[in-house]
């Protein structure tokens, strides 16, 4: 039985971040944007929001990297990293209509992995 590392308790914050990211993706690259024929990648969010989002993504990746050190949850984090990299590669080469679909599946898998990690933390603690 493993003890839960302190750094793992940041998982709920990144779980909320994933949910917010899914909502923001729907608003930015949503069906309405696609129907209008506008490419949201050309305009993007305002600079303060983009800076905050970038900082959150950097913190997320740093957290995932640090979570690879303890043995607890290493498989969950490995899947999070793999899904993120594969999702990025697919989105990079996809047309606008497929980006929302890829983002939704990618986000759902990452949310599921974070939920599984939090469940394991709960079972280990109590």
N, C-alpha and C positions, 0 to 999 in steps of 0.2 A: 504494500500500500504506500502510495506517495503522499507527501504533504503538499498542500497547494502553495506555490510560490506567490509572494506578495504582488508581483507584477501581473499575475493573472487576474487580479481583481479589477483591472482596467477593461476587461472584456465587455461589461455592460455599457460602458461609454462608447466603445466601438460598435456595439450592437445598435445603439441609438443612432450613431453616425451612419450606419448602413441603411437604416430605415429612412433617415432624412435624405440620404443620397439617392435612394430609389424615388422618393417623391420629387426631388429636384430634377432628376433625370426625366421623369414624366413631364414635368413642366417645361424643361428646356428643350427636350428632344421628343416631345409628345406627339400624339396623333394629329392634333390641331396644327402644329408646326409643319408636319409632313404634308397635310392636306393643303396648306397655304403654299407649299413649295419653297419655303424659306429654309436656308441652311443655318441652324443655330451655331454651328462651329465658327461661322464668320464673325458674328457679333460677340457672343459670349457674355458672361456676367460682368458686373461692375468690378473695378479693380479691388476694392476692399473685400468683397465677397470672394473673388478669385484668390486673393492672398490668404484669407482665412481657410479656404478650402484646401489650398496647397499645403498650408501648415498642418492641417488635420490629416491629410494624406501622408505627409512625411512622418508625423507622429505615429500613424497607423503602421507604416512600414517599419519604423524603428521598433515599435512594440512587437511586431511579428518576428523581427530578427532577434530581439532579446528573448522572446518566448521559445526560440529554438534551443537555447542553452539548457534550461532545466528539462528533465525528461518528461515532466508532467505536461500533457497536452501537445506534445511535439507532432503527433500525427494530425491533429486538428489544424495546427498552424501550417504544416506542410501542404495540406489541402487548400487552405486559404491562399497561400502563396502561389500554388500551381494554378488555381482557378483565376486568380488575378492576372497572372502572366498570360495564360491562354486567352482569357477574355480580352485583354489588351491587344493581343496579336490579332484576334478575330475582328475586334472593333476597328482596328487600324486599317484593315483591308476590306471592310464591309461598306456597302452603300448605306445611305442615310436611313432607309426604311428598315434595315436589319439591326441598326445600332440599338434601338430601343428594345428589341427582342433580346439581343445579347446582353444588354445591361440588366434586364429584368431577370434572366436566368442566372447570370453571374451574381447579382445581388442576392437572389434567393438562396443560392448555394452557400454564399458567405454567411448569410444570416443563419442558415441551418447549422453551419459549422460552429459559429459563435454560440448558438443555443446549446449545441451538444457539449461544448467546452464549459459553459456555465452550469449545465446539468451535472457534468462530472465534478466540477468544483463543489457543487451542493452536496452530492453524494459523498465526496471525500471529507468535507468539513463536518457533516452531521451524520 
